[in-house]
């Protein structure tokens, strides 16, 4: 009898302990309470109707269908896309999930994707239809659509569009929106001021290519300019959104020059790209300049079957400037890209190291803007994989030279700086007493 009582008490204690442990188990994540806030913060900029991602993740029904893939991609850190090596730098636009957020999304899938109570849902974010910036104050579109063939190489296409601005404009936010993203390898919008002679004589409001221009001087100008860059677009890149009291400058009566690189995708179509502009509410004290380090004057003779080919470019800051962000650009053999500061008398400092992905060309905005003193050298280094180890390589058995098409290569390290509002790009490069050394363009 006594033994039965002891066994009963042990069983009762074990049962109570199990009840206590069960009571302490956290509830399974639900969509509305736990998953939706993560999607809103990290995913919906791309994963909503009309954006670059292939499927929206806005509603419970939409997300439930992709729960397995979401779980796999966040565990592997494939999504959200982010390629900065954590070794170097901190960035304001890093969309990476925390370990807790990854655990929540995977636990939601493991729990069979419970919906939960819709009343637990956070407030809907305010998305501007068709834009990732607030409603633009002005939208400037290419005047005519460009026909893109089904196959073959497509030469760089230009379209010059007058702004008709009667007064100077300060642009705090801007975004390039192709109408047909599947054809756009990249786009650059330049600011051609009223006194600039760049491409004078080329047609306005009409698409053209360098080879379509009869004047040899104009054909040459199509490939080179020192005009200000308004914005660069590539798959995955972000709109420009500058800090308060900081903006880009478009002088009155300027034109915007759209430089479009299209690639055939197997089906003919057309594109008519636009740029949206949000103007500053007051004249800023700082002006943003987009500069670049590039080796476009020297071909890249990447040998065949080479998996770690290195290309390096240097430039010296001729004046003090505040460094804001980076945008590295390569093509299909791109492997890594990094920016380093080489300040005489100090060890080199890596500001950004990117494990490059041609299909997600991201911007990297410093969490804390960095003051760079005149005379400091900026170094850009790119590595290329022209081997069979690169799954995107068109032909590992052939050498690769510099060129416009994706089967060629490029090495361009864009970066954004701020200077006093009254200083333009030409004044920035008047180095005065600074030592004569190569400078960024």
C-alpha positions as CSV (number, residue, x, y, z in Angstrom):
1,X,0.0,0.0,0.0
2,X,2.8,2.4,1.0
3,X,4.6,1.7,-2.3
4,X,1.4,2.5,-4.3
5,X,1.1,5.8,-2.5
6,X,4.7,6.6,-3.3
7,X,4.3,5.7,-7.0
8,X,1.1,7.8,-7.1
9,X,2.8,10.8,-5.6
10,X,5.8,10.5,-8.0
11,X,3.4,10.3,-11.0
12,X,1.4,13.3,-9.6
13,X,4.5,15.3,-9.2
14,X,5.7,14.5,-12.7
15,X,2.3,15.4,-14.1
16,X,2.3,18.8,-12.2
17,X,5.8,19.5,-13.5
18,X,4.7,18.7,-17.0
19,X,1.7,21.1,-16.6
20,X,4.0,23.8,-15.3
21,X,6.4,23.4,-18.2
22,X,3.6,23.4,-20.7
23,X,2.2,26.5,-19.1
24,X,5.5,28.2,-19.5
25,X,5.9,27.3,-23.2
26,X,5.6,30.4,-25.4
27,X,2.5,30.5,-27.6
28,X,3.1,29.7,-31.3
29,X,3.6,32.8,-33.5
30,X,0.6,34.0,-35.4
31,X,0.5,35.9,-38.6
32,X,-1.3,39.0,-37.5
33,X,0.5,39.5,-34.2
34,X,4.0,38.3,-35.0
35,X,4.7,37.7,-38.7
36,X,3.0,40.7,-40.3
37,X,5.1,43.4,-38.4
38,X,8.3,41.7,-39.7
39,X,7.0,41.6,-43.2
40,X,6.0,45.3,-43.1
41,X,9.4,46.4,-41.8
42,X,11.7,44.2,-43.9
43,X,9.9,42.7,-46.9
44,X,6.9,44.7,-48.3
45,X,8.9,47.4,-49.9
46,X,9.7,44.8,-52.6
47,X,7.0,42.2,-51.9
48,X,3.8,44.1,-52.8
49,X,1.9,44.5,-56.0
50,X,3.8,46.4,-58.7
51,X,7.2,46.1,-57.1
52,X,10.3,44.1,-58.0
53,X,9.6,40.9,-56.0
54,X,7.8,38.1,-57.9
55,X,5.0,37.8,-55.3
56,X,3.3,40.1,-52.7
57,X,3.5,39.2,-49.0
58,X,0.9,41.6,-47.7
59,X,-2.1,39.4,-46.7
60,X,-2.4,36.2,-44.7
61,X,-3.5,34.3,-47.7
62,X,-0.6,35.5,-49.9
63,X,2.0,34.8,-47.2
64,X,0.7,31.4,-46.1
65,X,1.3,30.1,-49.7
66,X,5.0,30.9,-49.4
67,X,5.6,30.0,-45.8
68,X,8.0,27.1,-46.6
69,X,10.1,29.2,-48.9
70,X,10.1,32.1,-46.4
71,X,11.3,29.8,-43.7
72,X,14.1,28.4,-45.9
73,X,15.2,31.8,-47.2
74,X,15.4,33.5,-43.8
75,X,17.3,30.6,-42.3
76,X,19.9,30.7,-45.1
77,X,19.8,34.6,-44.9
78,X,19.2,34.7,-48.6
79,X,16.3,37.1,-47.8
80,X,16.1,39.9,-47.3
81,X,19.0,40.5,-49.8
82,X,22.0,42.1,-48.1
83,X,25.6,41.5,-49.2
84,X,27.8,43.7,-46.9
85,X,30.3,41.7,-45.0
86,X,29.6,42.3,-41.2
87,X,33.4,42.8,-40.8
88,X,33.3,46.4,-41.9
89,X,31.0,49.3,-41.4
90,X,27.4,49.9,-40.2
91,X,24.7,50.8,-42.6
92,X,21.3,52.6,-42.1
93,X,19.6,50.7,-44.9
94,X,20.6,47.2,-43.7
95,X,17.3,45.1,-43.9
96,X,18.8,42.0,-42.2
97,X,16.6,40.1,-39.8
98,X,17.6,39.7,-36.2
99,X,18.0,36.1,-34.8
100,X,14.7,36.6,-33.0
101,X,12.8,37.6,-36.2
102,X,14.3,34.6,-38.0
103,X,13.1,32.3,-35.2
104,X,9.6,33.8,-35.3
105,X,9.2,33.2,-39.1
106,X,10.5,29.7,-38.9
107,X,8.4,28.8,-35.8
108,X,5.3,30.2,-37.6
109,X,5.9,27.8,-40.5
110,X,6.6,24.9,-38.1
111,X,3.4,25.6,-36.3
112,X,1.4,25.2,-39.6
113,X,1.0,29.0,-40.2
114,X,-1.7,30.0,-37.7
115,X,-3.5,33.2,-38.7
116,X,-4.4,34.4,-35.2
117,X,-6.6,37.4,-34.5
118,X,-6.8,40.0,-37.2
119,X,-7.3,42.6,-34.5
120,X,-3.7,42.0,-33.5
121,X,-2.5,43.3,-36.8
122,X,-0.3,46.5,-36.8
123,X,-1.5,49.6,-38.6
124,X,-1.1,49.4,-42.4
125,X,2.0,51.2,-43.6
126,X,1.5,54.1,-46.0
127,X,2.8,53.1,-49.3
128,X,2.7,55.6,-52.2
129,X,1.2,53.7,-55.2
130,X,3.9,53.0,-57.8
131,X,6.6,54.7,-55.7
132,X,8.9,53.9,-52.7
133,X,9.2,57.6,-51.9
134,X,6.4,59.9,-50.9
135,X,4.1,61.2,-53.6
136,X,6.5,63.0,-56.0
137,X,6.3,66.7,-56.4
138,X,7.2,66.2,-60.1
139,X,7.4,63.2,-62.3
140,X,9.6,63.5,-65.4
141,X,9.2,60.6,-67.9
142,X,11.0,59.7,-71.1
143,X,8.8,61.4,-73.8
144,X,8.7,58.3,-76.0
145,X,8.8,54.6,-75.2
146,X,11.9,52.7,-76.4
147,X,11.3,49.5,-78.4
148,X,13.4,46.6,-77.0
149,X,14.0,43.6,-79.3
150,X,13.5,40.0,-78.3
151,X,17.2,39.1,-78.7
152,X,20.6,40.5,-79.6
153,X,22.7,43.2,-78.0
154,X,21.0,46.6,-77.3
155,X,23.1,49.7,-77.6
156,X,22.9,52.3,-74.8
157,X,19.8,54.4,-75.4
158,X,19.6,58.1,-74.5
159,X,16.6,60.4,-74.2
160,X,17.0,64.1,-73.3
161,X,14.0,65.6,-71.5
162,X,13.7,69.3,-70.6
163,X,12.6,69.9,-67.0
164,X,11.1,73.3,-67.9
165,X,12.1,74.4,-64.4
166,X,11.8,78.2,-64.2
167,X,13.8,78.3,-61.0
168,X,16.5,76.2,-59.2
169,X,15.3,73.0,-57.5
170,X,16.7,71.1,-54.5
171,X,15.8,67.4,-54.7
172,X,15.7,65.6,-51.3
173,X,14.3,62.3,-52.7
174,X,14.2,60.7,-56.1
175,X,13.4,57.4,-57.6
176,X,13.8,55.9,-61.1
177,X,10.9,53.7,-62.2
178,X,11.2,51.7,-65.4
179,X,7.9,50.8,-66.9
180,X,9.3,47.3,-67.9
181,X,11.9,46.3,-65.3
182,X,12.7,43.0,-67.1
183,X,14.5,44.9,-69.9
184,X,16.5,47.3,-67.7
185,X,20.1,46.3,-66.9
186,X,20.7,49.7,-65.4
187,X,19.7,53.4,-65.8
188,X,21.5,56.6,-65.1
189,X,19.8,60.1,-65.1
190,X,22.2,63.0,-65.6
191,X,21.6,66.7,-65.0
192,X,22.5,68.8,-68.1
193,X,22.6,72.4,-67.1
194,X,21.6,75.2,-69.5
195,X,25.2,76.2,-70.1
196,X,26.5,72.7,-70.7
197,X,27.5,71.8,-74.3
198,X,27.2,68.0,-73.6
199,X,25.2,66.4,-76.4
200,X,24.1,69.7,-77.8
201,X,22.8,68.9,-81.3
202,X,21.4,65.5,-80.2
203,X,17.6,65.3,-80.5
204,X,15.3,66.3,-77.6
205,X,12.4,64.1,-76.4
206,X,13.4,61.3,-78.8
207,X,15.3,58.1,-78.1
208,X,18.7,57.8,-79.7
209,X,22.0,55.8,-79.6
210,X,25.5,56.9,-80.1
211,X,25.7,55.1,-83.5
212,X,22.5,56.9,-84.7
213,X,24.2,60.3,-84.3
214,X,25.9,61.6,-87.5
215,X,28.4,63.9,-85.8
216,X,31.5,62.0,-84.6
217,X,32.0,64.4,-81.8
218,X,28.5,63.7,-80.5
219,X,29.0,60.0,-80.8
220,X,32.1,60.4,-78.6
221,X,30.2,62.6,-76.1
222,X,27.5,59.9,-75.6
223,X,30.2,57.8,-73.8
224,X,31.7,60.4,-71.6
225,X,30.4,63.3,-69.5
226,X,31.3,65.3,-66.4
227,X,27.7,66.3,-65.8
228,X,26.2,65.8,-62.4
229,X,24.4,62.5,-61.7
230,X,20.9,62.7,-60.4
231,X,20.4,59.0,-59.7
232,X,21.5,55.5,-60.7
233,X,19.2,52.5,-60.9
234,X,20.0,48.8,-61.1
235,X,18.0,45.8,-60.0
236,X,17.6,46.0,-56.2
237,X,18.8,49.5,-55.8
238,X,17.1,52.0,-53.5
239,X,15.7,55.4,-54.1
240,X,17.7,58.4,-53.0
241,X,16.5,59.9,-49.6
242,X,18.9,62.4,-48.3
243,X,19.1,63.6,-44.7
244,X,17.4,66.8,-43.6
245,X,19.2,70.0,-44.8
246,X,20.8,67.9,-47.6
247,X,19.8,67.6,-51.3
248,X,20.8,67.4,-54.9
249,X,20.7,70.5,-57.1
250,X,19.0,70.9,-60.4
251,X,19.6,74.4,-61.8
252,X,16.8,76.2,-63.6
253,X,16.3,75.3,-67.3
254,X,18.2,72.1,-67.0
255,X,17.5,69.0,-69.0
256,X,17.5,65.4,-67.6
257,X,19.4,62.9,-69.8
258,X,18.2,59.4,-69.4
259,X,21.0,56.8,-70.2
260,X,19.3,53.4,-70.5
261,X,21.0,50.1,-70.8
262,X,18.5,47.5,-72.0
263,X,19.0,43.8,-72.3
264,X,16.9,41.5,-74.5
265,X,14.9,38.9,-72.5
266,X,13.5,36.6,-75.3
267,X,10.4,38.6,-75.9
268,X,10.1,42.0,-77.6
269,X,8.6,44.9,-75.7
270,X,9.1,48.5,-74.8
271,X,10.0,50.7,-71.8
272,X,9.3,54.3,-70.8
273,X,11.2,55.1,-67.7
274,X,10.3,57.9,-65.3
275,X,12.0,59.7,-62.4
276,X,10.0,61.0,-59.4
277,X,11.3,64.0,-57.5
278,X,10.5,65.2,-54.0
279,X,11.7,68.8,-53.5
280,X,13.3,70.2,-50.3
281,X,11.0,72.5,-48.4
282,X,13.8,75.0,-48.0
283,X,17.3,75.5,-49.5
284,X,19.7,73.1,-47.7
285,X,23.1,73.9,-46.4
286,X,24.7,70.8,-47.9
287,X,24.7,69.6,-51.5
288,X,25.0,65.9,-52.6
289,X,27.4,64.9,-55.3
290,X,27.5,61.4,-56.7
291,X,31.1,60.6,-57.7
292,X,32.8,57.4,-59.0
293,X,36.0,55.5,-59.1
294,X,36.2,53.6,-62.3
295,X,38.8,52.0,-64.7
296,X,36.8,52.7,-67.8
297,X,39.9,54.0,-69.6
298,X,41.8,50.8,-69.1
299,X,40.4,47.5,-70.4
300,X,39.9,44.7,-67.9
301,X,41.8,41.7,-69.4
302,X,40.3,39.1,-67.1
303,X,42.0,35.8,-68.1
304,X,39.9,32.7,-68.7
305,X,39.5,30.2,-65.9
306,X,40.5,32.7,-63.2
307,X,38.5,32.8,-60.1
308,X,39.9,35.8,-58.1
309,X,41.1,38.5,-60.6
310,X,41.8,41.8,-58.9
311,X,41.3,45.4,-60.2
312,X,42.1,48.5,-58.2
313,X,41.4,52.2,-58.6
314,X,42.4,55.1,-56.4
315,X,41.3,58.7,-56.0
316,X,42.1,61.6,-53.7
317,X,39.6,64.0,-52.1
318,X,40.6,67.5,-53.2
319,X,38.4,69.1,-50.5
320,X,36.8,68.1,-47.3
321,X,33.6,66.2,-47.8
322,X,31.2,64.1,-45.9
323,X,30.8,60.6,-47.2
324,X,27.2,59.3,-47.2
325,X,26.9,56.0,-49.2
326,X,28.2,53.6,-51.8
327,X,26.9,51.8,-54.8
328,X,29.3,49.3,-56.4
329,X,28.7,48.1,-60.0
330,X,30.1,45.1,-61.9
331,X,28.6,42.5,-64.3
332,X,28.2,38.8,-64.2
333,X,31.8,37.9,-63.2
334,X,31.6,40.3,-60.2
335,X,32.6,38.5,-57.0
336,X,33.6,41.1,-54.3
337,X,34.0,44.8,-54.1
338,X,35.4,47.0,-51.3
339,X,36.1,50.6,-50.5
340,X,39.1,51.5,-48.4
341,X,40.4,54.8,-46.9
342,X,44.1,55.3,-47.3
343,X,45.0,58.2,-45.0
344,X,48.7,58.9,-44.9
345,X,50.2,58.1,-41.6
346,X,47.2,55.8,-40.6
347,X,46.4,52.1,-41.3
348,X,44.1,51.5,-44.2
349,X,40.4,51.2,-43.2
350,X,37.8,49.2,-45.0
351,X,34.5,51.1,-45.1
352,X,32.5,48.5,-47.1
353,X,33.1,45.0,-48.4
354,X,30.4,43.5,-50.5
355,X,30.0,39.9,-51.6
356,X,28.7,41.0,-55.0
357,X,25.4,39.8,-56.6
358,X,24.7,41.1,-60.1
359,X,21.0,40.5,-59.7
360,X,20.7,42.5,-56.5
361,X,22.8,45.7,-56.9
362,X,22.2,47.4,-53.6
363,X,23.1,50.8,-52.2
364,X,24.9,50.9,-48.8
365,X,24.2,54.1,-46.8
366,X,26.5,54.7,-43.8
367,X,24.7,54.7,-40.5
368,X,26.9,57.6,-39.5
369,X,28.1,59.9,-42.3
370,X,31.9,60.2,-42.3
371,X,33.9,63.4,-42.6
372,X,36.8,62.9,-45.1
373,X,39.6,65.4,-45.0
374,X,41.2,66.8,-48.1
375,X,44.1,64.7,-49.2
376,X,42.6,61.5,-48.0
377,X,42.7,58.7,-50.6
378,X,39.8,56.5,-51.4
379,X,40.6,53.1,-52.9
380,X,38.1,50.8,-54.7
381,X,39.0,47.1,-55.3
382,X,37.0,44.6,-57.3
383,X,37.5,40.9,-57.7
384,X,36.1,38.8,-60.5
385,X,35.3,35.1,-60.9
386,X,35.8,34.0,-64.6
387,X,35.7,30.3,-63.8
388,X,33.3,27.4,-63.8
389,X,32.8,28.1,-60.0
390,X,30.6,31.1,-61.0
391,X,27.2,29.8,-62.0
392,X,26.4,33.1,-63.8
393,X,29.5,33.0,-66.0
394,X,28.6,33.1,-69.7
395,X,31.9,31.6,-70.8
396,X,34.7,30.8,-68.4
397,X,37.0,29.7,-71.2
398,X,37.2,33.2,-72.8
399,X,39.0,36.3,-71.6
400,X,36.8,39.2,-70.6
401,X,37.3,42.9,-71.5
402,X,35.6,46.1,-70.5
403,X,32.3,46.7,-72.2
404,X,28.7,47.8,-72.0
405,X,27.1,44.4,-72.3
406,X,26.6,41.9,-69.5
407,X,29.0,39.4,-71.0
408,X,31.6,42.1,-70.8
409,X,32.7,43.6,-67.5
410,X,32.7,46.9,-65.6
411,X,34.2,48.2,-62.5
412,X,32.5,51.4,-61.1
413,X,32.5,52.4,-57.5
414,X,29.9,55.1,-57.1
415,X,29.8,57.0,-53.9
416,X,27.9,60.0,-52.5
417,X,29.3,62.9,-50.6
418,X,28.0,66.2,-49.3
419,X,29.8,69.5,-49.8
420,X,28.7,73.1,-49.0
421,X,25.6,74.0,-50.9
422,X,27.4,76.7,-52.9
423,X,30.0,74.2,-54.2
424,X,29.4,72.5,-57.5
425,X,31.2,69.4,-58.9
426,X,33.8,71.5,-60.9
427,X,34.6,73.6,-57.9
428,X,35.0,70.5,-55.8
429,X,37.8,69.2,-58.1
430,X,39.7,72.5,-58.1
431,X,42.3,71.2,-55.7
432,X,44.4,74.4,-55.2
433,X,47.2,73.4,-52.8
434,X,46.2,69.8,-52.5
435,X,48.9,67.5,-53.8
436,X,48.3,66.6,-57.5
437,X,47.2,63.0,-57.5
438,X,44.5,61.0,-59.4
439,X,41.0,62.1,-58.3
440,X,37.6,60.4,-58.4
441,X,35.5,61.4,-61.4
